[in-house]
Amino acid sequence: MNVDRAPGTTGDEGLARVIGLRSAILFVVGSVIGSGIFLTTGGMAAVIPSASLLLAAWVLGGILAIAGGLTYAEMGAMFPRSGGVYVFLREAYGPLTAFLYGWAALFVVISGGIAAVAVGFAEYLSYFLPALPSASILGFSGTKLVAALVILLLGAVNYTGVRSGNMVNVVTTAAKVGALASLPVMALIAARVHPVFLPIVPSGLERPAASFGVAMIAVLWTYEAWYFVTYAAGEIKDPQRNIPRALLGGLLILMSIYASVNIAYLYALTIDEMKGTTRIAERAATVLVGPAGATFVALTVVISTFGNNAAAILAGSRLLFAMASDGVFLPQANRVHARYRTPHVAIVALTIWSALLALSGTYEQLFTYVMFASILFSVAAGVALFRLRYTMPDRPRPYETWGYPFVPLVFIAGSAAFVLNTLFERPIESLAGLGLLALGLPAYWYWGKRDRF
């Protein structure tokens, strides 16, 4: 990799270390908050029609994410380079496991998530442009075209510098956090109902533990992407100190936001009104402050999804950059732009693939199939901490996981429970997810040059 380096401004990989602690915390928050918090609670209420269980699910999801953040923080401080979980798995288990993780993440999980969020952006933009869904160009709906175009725009922003990509995330994250914070204020001033918290388990709810587990799937996917900040470790200032702080600080902020917003929902709508309501934030704001509430929420979701994808493209391109630097996939993607100090080839590749998925509409099926494998890798990443403690006892650890070994075990146990739940509840999709991973083996053998590890 040939780049010109300015002393003091670049890391070992030639990338500019320009993301400070505050920006890193906002990166964690911005990577997570997309459209999920605006949509999922209504579906959860249909499964667990209890105010107490709903809040417990959101708090438990935050606790599991924090346990994961504390677990990943030690490894992030040990290996402060681009790639995040990919690097942890490579160091713990070797190149094949790491490659399969990156294969699934790049081709489906991250790129599919970018496509899905972009479509959500376009759908909420149609609130202000009603003619958008019915428009069609070259056989593509206006919604899909806007989704693809916004992905290309954010790719261009990230291409021209990590500062510009990160600034979009900082501004939009601040805006959506402020907007979400206004929902509890609305509920405090104009509470419409008073939630009933007892009994905790309502009568007539069969298999409450299983129902709670199903609801938790939505919670965990709404918290998904909290670890994206580790992908950008090569561009974070003083990563040994700032990655652990960013993970813990960002996740505490997220848990507070999610809990308070759901409390606002409970003071705006009854449980029966919440059941099955997809756009629950819009409905809650409307009943609290009138029709202006729907406009407010639609604008918030537009800003939220836009910023969420800015962070996702920044993070995902660094994963591709790390794999290319190891020589196992698209070697050209390890190039660093001489002027902008960004992995520009990796950004272009991820942007184009995500835009194509947004146009095709097939990403939703692929994303469903890979869910099992994605959660399975979370278990492997948690176990990696124990393995690295054993295989690399003398490796410098600027941060050691608080509460070891109990906190990592909580994360591993929680992730493993959802692996088993997905396997039993969605066996076809789980096996299909493993099949997609198997498709990565020929690619690994083609690209892999194991001596580079």
C-alpha positions as CSV (number, residue, x, y, z in Angstrom):
1,M,0.0,0.0,0.0
2,N,1.7,3.2,-1.2
3,V,0.6,6.4,0.4
4,D,2.2,9.7,1.4
5,R,2.0,10.1,5.2
6,A,2.1,13.4,7.1
7,P,3.9,12.9,10.5
8,G,1.5,12.8,13.4
9,T,-1.7,12.6,11.2
10,T,-1.8,9.0,10.1
11,G,-2.0,5.7,11.7
12,D,-0.1,2.5,10.9
13,E,-2.4,1.9,7.9
14,G,-2.0,5.4,6.3
15,L,-5.5,6.4,7.5
16,A,-5.9,9.8,9.2
17,R,-6.6,9.6,13.0
18,V,-9.1,12.4,13.2
19,I,-12.1,11.0,15.2
20,G,-11.9,12.2,18.8
21,L,-13.8,10.8,21.8
22,R,-16.9,12.8,21.4
23,S,-17.2,12.0,17.8
24,A,-16.6,8.3,18.5
25,I,-19.4,8.3,21.1
26,L,-21.7,9.9,18.6
27,F,-20.5,7.4,16.0
28,V,-21.8,4.6,18.3
29,V,-25.1,6.3,18.8
30,G,-25.5,7.3,15.1
31,S,-24.6,3.8,13.9
32,V,-27.5,2.3,15.9
33,I,-30.3,4.8,15.7
34,G,-31.9,4.3,12.3
35,S,-35.6,3.6,12.0
36,G,-36.0,0.7,14.4
37,I,-37.0,2.7,17.5
38,F,-39.7,4.4,15.5
39,L,-41.2,1.1,14.3
40,T,-40.6,-2.0,16.5
41,T,-42.5,-1.4,19.8
42,G,-45.9,-1.9,18.2
43,G,-45.0,-5.4,17.0
44,M,-43.5,-6.2,20.4
45,A,-46.7,-5.1,22.1
46,A,-48.6,-7.7,20.0
47,V,-46.4,-10.4,21.4
48,I,-46.0,-9.2,25.0
49,P,-49.0,-7.0,25.8
50,S,-47.5,-5.7,29.1
51,A,-46.0,-2.3,29.9
52,S,-43.6,-3.9,32.4
53,L,-42.4,-6.5,30.0
54,L,-41.9,-4.0,27.1
55,L,-39.7,-1.8,29.3
56,A,-37.8,-4.8,30.6
57,A,-37.1,-6.0,27.1
58,W,-35.5,-2.6,26.1
59,V,-33.5,-2.4,29.3
60,L,-32.3,-6.0,29.0
61,G,-31.3,-5.4,25.4
62,G,-29.2,-2.4,26.6
63,I,-27.6,-4.5,29.3
64,L,-26.6,-7.2,26.8
65,A,-25.3,-4.6,24.4
66,I,-23.2,-3.0,27.2
67,A,-21.9,-6.4,28.2
68,G,-20.8,-6.9,24.6
69,G,-19.3,-3.4,24.4
70,L,-17.2,-4.1,27.5
71,T,-16.1,-7.4,26.0
72,Y,-15.2,-5.9,22.6
73,A,-13.5,-2.9,24.2
74,E,-10.6,-5.0,25.5
75,M,-10.0,-6.5,22.1
76,G,-10.4,-3.1,20.4
77,A,-7.8,-1.7,22.7
78,M,-5.5,-4.6,22.0
79,F,-5.8,-4.4,18.2
80,P,-6.4,-0.7,17.4
81,R,-6.7,-1.1,13.6
82,S,-9.4,-1.0,11.1
83,G,-11.6,-4.1,10.9
84,G,-13.1,-4.5,14.4
85,V,-14.7,-7.9,14.9
86,Y,-13.0,-9.2,11.8
87,V,-9.6,-8.5,13.4
88,F,-10.7,-10.0,16.8
89,L,-11.8,-13.3,15.1
90,R,-8.7,-13.4,12.9
91,E,-6.4,-13.1,15.9
92,A,-8.3,-15.6,17.9
93,Y,-9.2,-18.3,15.4
94,G,-7.3,-17.6,12.2
95,P,-8.0,-16.3,8.7
96,L,-10.8,-18.6,7.6
97,T,-13.2,-17.7,10.5
98,A,-12.4,-14.0,10.0
99,F,-13.0,-14.2,6.3
100,L,-16.4,-15.9,6.6
101,Y,-17.5,-13.2,9.1
102,G,-16.4,-10.5,6.7
103,W,-18.0,-12.3,3.7
104,A,-21.4,-12.4,5.5
105,A,-21.1,-8.9,6.8
106,L,-20.0,-7.2,3.5
107,F,-22.3,-9.1,1.1
108,V,-25.4,-9.2,3.2
109,V,-25.5,-7.8,6.8
110,I,-23.9,-4.4,6.4
111,S,-24.7,-3.8,2.7
112,G,-28.2,-5.2,3.2
113,G,-28.7,-3.0,6.2
114,I,-27.5,0.0,4.3
115,A,-30.0,-0.8,1.5
116,A,-32.9,-1.4,4.0
117,V,-32.3,1.9,5.8
118,A,-32.0,3.8,2.5
119,V,-35.4,2.4,1.5
120,G,-36.8,3.5,4.9
121,F,-35.4,6.9,4.2
122,A,-37.1,7.0,0.8
123,E,-40.4,5.8,2.2
124,Y,-40.5,8.5,4.9
125,L,-39.4,11.1,2.4
126,S,-42.5,10.2,0.4
127,Y,-44.5,11.8,3.3
128,F,-43.2,15.1,2.0
129,L,-43.2,14.0,-1.7
130,P,-46.4,12.0,-2.1
131,A,-45.8,11.3,-5.8
132,L,-42.5,9.5,-5.1
133,P,-43.8,5.9,-4.7
134,S,-45.8,6.0,-7.9
135,A,-43.0,7.5,-10.0
136,S,-41.0,5.0,-12.2
137,I,-37.9,5.3,-14.3
138,L,-36.5,2.4,-16.3
139,G,-38.8,0.0,-14.4
140,F,-37.5,1.1,-11.0
141,S,-39.9,2.7,-8.5
142,G,-39.2,6.2,-7.3
143,T,-38.6,4.9,-3.8
144,K,-35.9,2.4,-4.9
145,L,-34.2,5.0,-7.1
146,V,-34.1,7.6,-4.3
147,A,-32.7,4.9,-2.0
148,A,-29.9,4.1,-4.4
149,L,-29.2,7.7,-5.0
150,V,-28.9,8.6,-1.3
151,I,-26.5,5.7,-0.9
152,L,-24.3,7.0,-3.7
153,L,-24.4,10.5,-2.2
154,L,-23.3,9.3,1.2
155,G,-20.6,7.2,-0.5
156,A,-19.3,10.4,-2.2
157,V,-19.3,12.2,1.2
158,N,-17.3,9.5,2.8
159,Y,-14.9,9.3,-0.2
160,T,-13.8,12.9,0.2
161,G,-12.6,12.5,3.8
162,V,-13.3,10.8,7.1
163,R,-13.9,14.3,8.5
164,S,-16.8,15.0,6.1
165,G,-18.3,11.5,6.6
166,N,-18.0,11.8,10.3
167,M,-19.4,15.3,10.4
168,V,-22.6,14.2,8.6
169,N,-22.9,11.5,11.4
170,V,-22.2,14.0,14.2
171,V,-24.8,16.6,12.9
172,T,-27.5,14.1,12.1
173,T,-27.0,12.2,15.4
174,A,-27.3,15.3,17.4
175,A,-30.5,16.2,15.5
176,K,-32.2,12.9,15.9
177,V,-31.2,12.5,19.6
178,G,-32.7,16.0,20.2
179,A,-35.8,15.0,18.3
180,L,-36.2,11.7,20.2
181,A,-35.7,13.5,23.5
182,S,-38.7,15.7,22.7
183,L,-41.0,12.7,22.7
184,P,-40.8,12.2,26.5
185,V,-41.2,15.9,26.9
186,M,-44.4,15.7,24.8
187,A,-45.6,12.8,27.0
188,L,-44.8,14.7,30.2
189,I,-46.7,17.8,29.1
190,A,-49.7,16.1,27.4
191,A,-49.9,12.6,28.7
192,R,-53.0,10.9,27.3
193,V,-53.0,7.6,29.2
194,H,-51.5,6.2,32.4
195,P,-49.9,2.9,31.8
196,V,-50.6,-0.1,34.1
197,F,-47.5,-1.9,35.2
198,L,-49.1,-4.7,37.2
199,P,-49.6,-7.5,36.7
200,I,-46.2,-7.9,35.0
201,V,-47.5,-11.0,33.1
202,P,-51.0,-10.4,31.8
203,S,-53.5,-13.1,32.1
204,G,-54.0,-15.2,29.0
205,L,-50.4,-14.8,27.8
206,E,-49.3,-18.3,26.9
207,R,-45.6,-19.2,27.1
208,P,-44.6,-15.8,28.4
209,A,-40.8,-16.7,28.3
210,A,-41.0,-17.7,24.7
211,S,-43.0,-14.6,23.8
212,F,-40.5,-12.4,25.6
213,G,-37.7,-14.1,23.6
214,V,-39.5,-13.3,20.3
215,A,-39.9,-9.7,21.4
216,M,-36.2,-9.5,22.3
217,I,-35.2,-10.3,18.7
218,A,-36.6,-6.9,17.6
219,V,-34.9,-5.2,20.5
220,L,-31.5,-6.7,19.7
221,W,-31.7,-5.8,16.1
222,T,-32.7,-2.3,17.0
223,Y,-29.4,-2.1,19.1
224,E,-27.5,-3.8,16.2
225,A,-24.4,-2.0,14.9
226,W,-23.1,-0.7,18.3
227,Y,-19.8,-2.3,17.5
228,F,-19.3,-0.4,14.2
229,V,-16.9,2.0,15.9
230,T,-14.3,-0.8,16.2
231,Y,-14.3,-1.0,12.4
232,A,-12.9,2.5,12.3
233,A,-10.3,2.0,15.0
234,G,-7.6,3.0,12.5
235,E,-9.0,6.6,12.3
236,I,-9.7,7.1,16.0
237,K,-7.4,9.3,18.1
238,D,-5.8,7.4,21.0
239,P,-7.8,4.3,20.2
240,Q,-6.6,2.3,23.2
241,R,-8.4,4.7,25.5
242,N,-11.1,6.1,23.3
243,I,-12.6,2.9,21.9
244,P,-13.6,1.5,25.4
245,R,-14.9,4.9,26.5
246,A,-16.9,5.4,23.3
247,L,-18.5,2.0,23.5
248,L,-19.6,2.4,27.1
249,G,-20.6,6.0,26.8
250,G,-22.5,5.5,23.5
251,L,-24.4,2.4,24.8
252,L,-25.4,4.1,28.0
253,I,-26.8,7.0,26.0
254,L,-28.7,4.5,23.7
255,M,-30.2,2.6,26.5
256,S,-31.4,5.8,28.2
257,I,-32.9,7.1,24.9
258,Y,-34.7,3.8,24.1
259,A,-36.1,3.4,27.6
260,S,-37.4,7.0,27.8
261,V,-38.9,6.9,24.3
262,N,-40.8,3.8,25.1
263,I,-42.1,5.3,28.3
264,A,-43.4,8.1,26.1
265,Y,-45.2,5.6,23.9
266,L,-46.8,4.1,27.0
267,Y,-48.1,7.5,28.1
268,A,-49.4,8.3,24.7
269,L,-51.1,5.0,23.7
270,T,-52.8,2.1,25.5
271,I,-51.3,-1.4,25.0
272,D,-54.3,-2.3,22.8
273,E,-53.7,0.8,20.7
274,M,-50.0,-0.1,20.4
275,K,-50.5,-3.7,19.3
276,G,-49.5,-4.2,15.7
277,T,-48.9,-0.5,15.1
278,T,-46.0,-0.3,12.7
279,R,-45.3,3.5,12.7
280,I,-45.8,3.8,16.4
281,A,-43.7,6.9,16.9
282,E,-45.8,8.8,14.3
283,R,-49.0,7.7,16.0
284,A,-47.9,8.6,19.5
285,A,-46.7,12.0,18.4
286,T,-49.9,12.7,16.6
287,V,-52.2,11.9,19.6
288,L,-50.0,14.0,21.8
289,V,-49.6,17.2,19.8
290,G,-51.9,16.7,16.8
291,P,-51.2,16.4,13.0
292,A,-47.9,18.3,13.4
293,G,-46.7,15.3,15.3
294,A,-46.7,13.1,12.2
295,T,-44.7,15.7,10.2
296,F,-42.3,16.0,13.1
297,V,-41.7,12.2,13.3
298,A,-41.4,11.8,9.5
299,L,-38.7,14.5,9.4
300,T,-36.9,12.9,12.3
301,V,-36.9,9.5,10.6
302,V,-35.5,11.1,7.4
303,I,-32.7,12.7,9.3
304,S,-32.1,9.5,11.4
305,T,-31.9,7.1,8.5
306,F,-29.6,9.5,6.5
307,G,-27.1,9.8,9.4
308,N,-27.3,6.1,10.2
309,N,-26.2,5.2,6.7
310,A,-23.4,7.7,6.8
311,A,-21.9,5.8,9.7
312,A,-22.6,2.4,8.2
313,I,-20.8,3.2,5.0
314,L,-17.8,4.6,6.9
315,A,-17.7,1.5,9.1
316,G,-18.4,-1.1,6.4
317,S,-15.7,0.2,4.1
318,R,-13.1,-0.1,6.8
319,L,-14.0,-3.8,7.2
320,L,-13.4,-4.3,3.5
321,F,-10.2,-2.3,3.8
322,A,-9.0,-4.6,6.5
323,M,-9.7,-7.7,4.5
324,A,-8.0,-6.3,1.5
325,S,-5.0,-5.4,3.5
326,D,-4.7,-9.0,4.6
327,G,-4.9,-10.0,0.9
328,V,-7.9,-12.3,1.2
329,F,-10.5,-10.2,-0.7
330,L,-10.3,-7.5,-3.4
331,P,-6.7,-6.6,-2.8
332,Q,-7.2,-3.2,-4.6
333,A,-9.5,-2.1,-1.8
334,N,-6.6,-1.6,0.6
335,R,-5.6,1.6,-1.2
336,V,-5.6,4.9,0.7
337,H,-6.4,8.1,-1.3
338,A,-3.3,10.3,-1.3
339,R,-5.3,13.5,-0.7
340,Y,-8.4,12.4,1.3
341,R,-6.7,9.7,3.4
342,T,-9.7,7.4,2.9
343,P,-9.9,3.8,1.7
344,H,-11.6,5.1,-1.5
345,V,-11.7,1.9,-3.4
346,A,-13.4,0.1,-0.5
347,I,-15.9,2.9,-0.2
348,V,-16.8,2.8,-3.9
349,A,-17.2,-1.0,-3.9
350,L,-19.4,-1.1,-0.8
351,T,-21.5,1.9,-2.0
352,I,-22.2,0.4,-5.5
353,W,-23.1,-3.1,-4.0
354,S,-25.4,-1.5,-1.4
355,A,-27.1,0.6,-4.1
356,L,-27.7,-2.4,-6.3
357,L,-29.3,-4.3,-3.4
358,A,-31.6,-1.3,-2.8
359,L,-32.6,-1.4,-6.4
360,S,-33.1,-5.2,-6.5
361,G,-35.1,-5.5,-3.4
362,T,-33.7,-9.0,-2.7
363,Y,-31.6,-7.9,0.3
364,E,-34.5,-8.5,2.7
365,Q,-34.6,-12.2,2.0
366,L,-30.8,-12.5,2.1
367,F,-30.7,-10.5,5.4
368,T,-33.2,-12.9,6.9
369,Y,-31.2,-15.9,5.9
370,V,-27.9,-14.6,7.4
371,M,-29.4,-13.6,10.8
372,F,-28.5,-16.9,12.3
373,A,-24.9,-16.7,11.1
374,S,-24.6,-13.1,12.3
375,I,-25.7,-14.0,15.9
376,L,-23.5,-17.0,15.8
377,F,-20.5,-14.8,15.1
378,S,-21.4,-12.7,18.1
379,V,-21.0,-15.8,20.3
380,A,-17.6,-16.5,18.6
381,A,-16.4,-13.0,19.2
382,G,-17.4,-13.2,22.9
383,V,-15.5,-16.5,23.3
384,A,-12.6,-14.9,21.4
385,L,-11.8,-12.7,24.5
386,F,-11.2,-15.9,26.6
387,R,-9.1,-17.5,23.9
388,L,-7.0,-14.4,23.5
389,R,-6.4,-14.2,27.2
390,Y,-5.1,-17.8,27.0
391,T,-3.1,-17.5,23.8
392,M,-1.7,-14.0,24.2
393,P,-1.3,-13.5,28.0
394,D,1.6,-11.1,27.5
395,R,-0.1,-8.9,24.9
396,P,-0.5,-5.3,26.2
397,R,-4.1,-4.7,27.3
398,P,-4.6,-0.9,27.8
399,Y,-8.1,-1.7,28.9
400,E,-9.3,-4.9,30.6
401,T,-12.9,-5.9,30.6
402,W,-14.7,-4.8,33.7
403,G,-16.3,-7.6,35.5
404,Y,-14.3,-10.3,33.8
405,P,-15.2,-13.2,33.4
406,F,-18.8,-12.6,34.4
407,V,-19.7,-9.7,32.0
408,P,-18.4,-11.5,28.9
409,L,-20.2,-14.7,30.0
410,V,-23.5,-12.7,30.1
411,F,-22.9,-11.5,26.6
412,I,-22.0,-15.0,25.4
413,A,-25.0,-16.6,27.1
414,G,-27.4,-14.0,25.8
415,S,-26.1,-14.3,22.2
416,A,-26.2,-18.1,22.4
417,A,-29.8,-18.1,23.6
418,F,-30.8,-16.2,20.5
419,V,-28.8,-18.6,18.3
420,L,-30.7,-21.5,19.7
421,N,-34.0,-19.6,19.5
422,T,-33.4,-18.7,15.8
423,L,-32.4,-22.3,15.1
424,F,-35.6,-23.8,16.5
425,E,-38.0,-21.0,15.4
426,R,-36.5,-20.4,12.0
427,P,-34.7,-23.6,11.0
428,I,-34.9,-23.1,7.2
429,E,-33.5,-19.6,7.4
430,S,-30.8,-20.7,9.8
431,L,-29.6,-23.5,7.5
432,A,-29.8,-21.1,4.5
433,G,-27.6,-18.7,6.4
434,L,-25.0,-21.4,6.9
435,G,-25.3,-22.2,3.2
436,L,-24.5,-18.5,2.4
437,L,-21.4,-18.8,4.6
438,A,-20.4,-22.0,2.7
439,L,-20.5,-20.0,-0.6
440,G,-17.6,-17.9,0.9
441,L,-15.3,-20.9,1.0
442,P,-14.4,-20.9,-2.8
443,A,-13.9,-17.1,-2.6
444,Y,-11.5,-17.6,0.4
445,W,-9.5,-20.3,-1.5
446,Y,-9.3,-18.0,-4.5
447,W,-8.3,-14.8,-2.8
448,G,-6.6,-16.2,0.3
449,K,-2.9,-16.0,0.8
450,R,-2.6,-17.2,4.3
451,D,1.0,-16.3,4.7
452,R,0.0,-12.7,4.8
453,F,-1.6,-13.3,8.2
